[in-house]
């Protein structure tokens, strides 16, 4: 096997240098489609981990020169990086460069598999079933797009499950659940799970984008990193919505500049205080507005550098390729990709979608089928006037499905939890105790 090449330092350096490219789509494509298993030399692995860390902390690609000045890099890694050439300039270049590395990764996998089989077969006692088991697992790992060494969990023969069992029983698993900040939901379900696709659907004008804004704001306030991708609104409009939500002011007054100077100064001061609180908590809200139509793969590639805990796309029907004759299949494929991407990255992916006035997701039931969690509501003239909105959960994989109420303030872009008990005047009361809410919700859940 002396002529069987299992690595190419030149190919690895092309990808690493591309990760330092200023275009986020190029760097993001490379980062989103590789992991440490794509690199063979210790210097390449060290450079990859350093670049990934910088991109995760800053959301920006490190420049080639600044990377070489990183004091944590070994001199061997610096010398290795100096051998690189800037050959990756476009997303197409990036995909080709990743493809080259993937071929070498598979070659290494085959080489190691052959060596492992040889070693087992030369042992004094050969367990053929064990050899076949290791071979089958190894082939699945080799075929995968990324390293999947831990993707197979066995109970019984070839058991490797106790680490997971002990984690469930003894470790703090709260890190796997991200609260939404909407108490009526969080008090029962805890929040949204990492690795999940969470879909939010409402009819036109029902407040989907308000929900996206509120979730982004509240999750960031709790110390998480959120990327919000508004495909329909400009960065200015999205920022105005966020300011209205944070400061409790009428969106129209902000958008049309119908505010006195003193009011503007107070809003600016309040918004700066909010940003400071988010920063102190370690949170971050990033708005990514694509300059042109993008597929879901391109959106995730462009935002990969930010290593978000939650990625929200508003909304799925506006993605590139969703308006053709094959719309049903395209929407389902985008939802499936969102689910797989969430599982691979360990974040929660949120996709907004349109409902018909009858409360059904437009064009594609597959969107719900791929979801781990789904919220839907249909706004009526009455609910828009009062703001009182009943949220249904047609899909809730890790908790019981239950309806809950919120009050949507369409003017101030805010959403407030509400209790399900009625006051004397027949209106819904404000949030009450968790125990009472749970009892009411459990009774309602039996009717769903």
N, C-alpha and C positions, 0 to 999 in steps of 0.2 A: 504494500500500500504506500510505498515511498512516493509515488507520483500523485497521490490523492491529497489535494490541497484543502486544508480545513480552516484556514484563516487568511485574511488579507489586511495587513496593517493599513495599506493605502485606502482600501474601501472603508475601513473603520474611521480613519481620519477625515475622509470626505463627509461622512455623516456628522462627526463631531464638529467640524468646521462649519457645516451647514446649520448646526444648532446655534451658532453665534451670528447667524445672518439676521439682519434688522427686520426683515419681513416676518411677522408672526405666523403667517400661514405656512411659510417654509419651515421655520423652527418648530412650530406646533405640530406639523405633519410628521416630522422626524421624531419628536418627543412622544407623540401619541401612539406611534406604531413600533416603538422599540422598548426594550428593557435591558437590563445588564447582561442578559444571556446572549445578546446580539454582538457582544464585544469579547474578544479572546485575550488580548494582552492585558496584563495588570495595569499598564499605563492608560490604556483606552478605557478600562472599567473605572479607574480613578477619575479620569476626565469626565466621563458620562455622569457619574454620581455628583461631581462638583457642579456641572452645568445644570443638572436637574434640581439640585438644592437651590442654586441661585435663582433659577426661573420660578421655582415654587415660592420663594420668599419675596421676590420683587415683581414677579409677573412679566419680567422683561428678559430678553435674550442677552447674555453677557457678550460684550464685544470681544473679539479675538485678543486685542491688546490688554484689556482689563482682565481677561481670564488668565493670561500669562503672568499678570502681576499678583494674582491671588496668593497670599502668603501660606495658605494651607496646602497648596499643590506641591508635590514632591518635585525635585529638580529633574527626575527621570520623566515625569509626566509633562513638564514644561518642554523638555528637549523633544519628546515625542510629538507634542502639538506643533512645534516649530517646523516639523516636516510636512505639515498639512498644506493643502492648496484650496482656494475658494472655488470649488467646482459646482456647488449646488446653489442655484439662484432662483428656481421656480418650484411650485408645488409638484409639478411633473418630475423635475429633477429629484426632488426629495423622495417621491414614491419609488423611482428607479433605484436610488441609492439604498433605500430600505430593502427593496427586493434583493439587491445584491448581498446585503448582510444576512438576509433571511436564508439565502441559499447556503452560505457558509455555516450558519447556525445549524441547519439541517444536516450538513455534511459532518459537523462535529458530533451531532447526535448519533448518526449512523456509525461513525468511527468508534465512539465510546460504547455503543451498543454491541458492536462486533467484539471489542475487547472484553466487555463484561460477559458475553456468552462464552467466549474462549476460556475466560478465567473460571467460570462455573463448570464448564464441561471437563476441565482438567482437574477438578477437585476429586479427592478420594471417593466421595459419595455424591452422586448427582441426583437432585430432586427435579425431575423433568417438569412437573407441574409448576414448580417455583421458577424455573428458567422461562417457561412459556408466559407465566404471569408477568415477570419483569420485562420480558420482550414486548408483550402487548402494551403494557403501560408506557414503555419507552417510545414505542412507535407513535402512540397517541400524542405524546409530548413533542416529538419531532415534527409531527404534522401540524401542530397548533401554530397560530400566528405569533404567539409569545410563549415564554416559558410557562408550563402548567404543571410543574412538579407536584404541587399540592392540590391539584384539581380532583384527584381520585381519593375517595374516602371509603375505606373498607371496614365492615363490621363482621366479626367472625374470623374466617381464614384470611391470612395476610392483614390482620387488624392493624390499623394505624389511626384509630378514632379517639384514643384516650385523651390526646391533647385537646381536641375539640370538646369532648365530654367534660373534662376538668375546667375548661374555660367557661362553659355554660354554668357549671355549678359553683365555681369559686372566684372567678374574676369579675371585675366591674365591666359589664357589657353596655353601660349607658352610653359609651362612646359610639356605639353602633346606631344610636337613635338620635335624630336631630329634631329638637322641638320646633314647632311652627310658630309658637307665640300666640296661637289661638286656643285659649284655655278650654273651651267646650270640646275641642278635639284632643288636645294634649293630655287632659286629665284622665282620659280613658285609654287612649292608644299610646301615649308617650311622645309621639312625633312621627317623623318619616324615617325609614330605615335606609342606611347606606346600602348601596348595591341595588336600589329599587328604582323602577320607573314609576313616577307619580304623575298622573294625568289630571288636568283640571278642565272641565268643560262647562260652558254656559252658552245660551243663545246670544245672538247679536245684541250688543249694548247691555249685556247682563252683568258686567263688572269683572270679566276675566283679567283684564290688565290691571285693574285695581287690586285684585287678589295677588297678582304677581308682584306688584309694587310693595304691598303690605308684607307678604312673606319675605321678600328680599330684605326689607328694612328690619323686620323683627329678628330674622335669623342672623343677620350681620350684627345686630345689637347684642346677641348672646355669644359673640366671639367666633362665629364661623365665617368662612370665606364663601361669598356668593357671586356667581356670574349671571347677570340678567341680559338676555339677548332679545331686544325689541325689534322685530322684523318690520313692523308697520310704522313705528314712531321714530322721530328724530331724537338725537341725544339731548337737544334743548327741551323738547316736549317731555321726555322721560325724566329729566332733571327737575322740571317744573312740577311734575306729578309727585316726585319724591319729596320736594320741598313742601308741597301742600300737605302730604301725608305726615311728614315729620313735625311741621310747625302748626298743623291744624288750621290752615287758612284755605279760603276758597280758591280752587285751581283757576277759575276764570279771572279772578282779581289779579292773580300772579301773571297769568298768560297775557292779559290785556293791559297790564301795568296800571291797574286802578287803585293804587296804594299811595298813601302819603309817605313822605320821606322818612318820617319817624317810624312808621310801620315797616318800611323796607329795612331800616337799620335793625329793628328788633328781630325781624325774620332772619336776617343775615347772622346776627349774633346767636340766635337759637339754633340755626342750622350748623354753625361752626361748633357749637357745644355738642351737638349730636354726633358730628363727625369725630370729635375728640373722644367721646365715650366709646364709640365703636372701635377706634384705634387702641384705646386703653384696654379694651376687652380682648384685643387680638383679632378682631373681626375685620372684614373688608367687603364692600359691595362694589363690584366692577360692572359697568354697563358696556357691552360690546355691540356696536351698531355696524353691521357689515356694510361696506361701500357698494356692494353689488349682491345679486341673488346668490345664495350659497346652499349647498346640500347640508344635511345634518352632519355628514362626515366632515365637511369643510368647516362648519361651525365649531365642532368639537376639537378639530385640529388647531384652529386659530386661537381657541381659548385654553388649550391644554397646559400652556405654560403657567397659568394661574393656580393650578392644582386646587380647584374649588371643592368645597364640601357639598355645595348644591349648585347645579346649573339649570337655569330656567329659560326655556325657549318660548317666546310669545309671538306667533303661535305656529303650530306644526303645518297648517294649511298654506302658509306663506313661504315655506321652504322651496328651494329650487327643484323643479321637476314634479311639483304637486298639482299642476294645472293641466296636465295632458289627458289623453284618453285612458291611460292606465293609472288613474288617480287612486283607485281603491288599493291596488297592489302597492303603489308607491308609499301611501300613508302607512300601511301595515308594515312595510319594510323599514320605514323611518322609525316607527315605534319599536320594532324589534331591535334595531341598531342602538336606540337609546337605552333599551334594557340591557343589552350585552355590554355596552360601554359603561353603564353604571356598575355592573358586576365587576368589570375589569379594573375600573379606577377606584372602586370603593366609595363613590360619592352617590348622592341622590340626584337623578336627572328628572326634571320637571318639564312636562310638555303641555302647553295649553292647546285646546281644540274647540271647534265650533259645535254647538248642539242645534238641532232643529227646534222649532217651537214646541214639538211634542216631547222634547227631552232626550232625543237619541243623538248619538255622535254622528255627524255628517259623514257620509261616504264609506266609512270603514269601521266595522265592529272589531277588527283586529287590534285597533288602538287600545281598547279596553282589555282585550284578551292578553296583551303583552304587559299590561300594567300590574304592578304589585298593589297599588293604591290608586283609587280614582274618586274625585269629588265632582259632582254635577249639580247644577241647579238651573231652573228656568225662570227668568225674570219676567214678571207681568207688570202692567201699568200700576197695579196696586202695590206690588212689592217695591217697585222703583220709587213710588211716592213715600212709602213708610220706611223703606230700607230693610225691612224684616225679610230675611231670606232663609229658606230651608235648604241645607246642603245634604244631598244624598251620597251614599258611598256604594256604588254598584260593584266595586271591587275593593276588598280589604284582606290581603293575604295573611298578614301577621297579627291581626286583631279582629274582634267582632265588628261587623258592619253595622253602623247605627247612624241615624240622621241627627244633625245638630243645627242649631240656629245661629245666625250672625246678623248683625245690622250693618249694612253697607251705606256709608256716607259718600254718595256719588260726587258731591261738591268738593269735599276735603280729601278725597281719595283715601279714606280710612275704613277699616273694618273692625267691629267690636263683637266679642263673644256675647251671647245671650243665653239666659236660662230658658227652660222649656215650660216653667210654671206660668200660669196666667195671673195677672193682677185683677183687681176688682172691676176695672173698666174693660177687661177682655183683651188687653194688649199683652204682649210678652214682656215679662219682667227682666231685669238685668241679671247678671251672673250671680248665682247663688252658691251654696256650699257644694263641695265636690261629692260628698256622700249622697246628697239629695239628687244631684245631677246624674250620678251613676245609676241610682235606682230608677229614675225616670227613663234614662236612655236604655237600660236593660229591658224595661217594660215595652218601650217602643220597638226595640230591636226584634222582639218576638213577633211583631206585626209586619216586619219588613220582608 
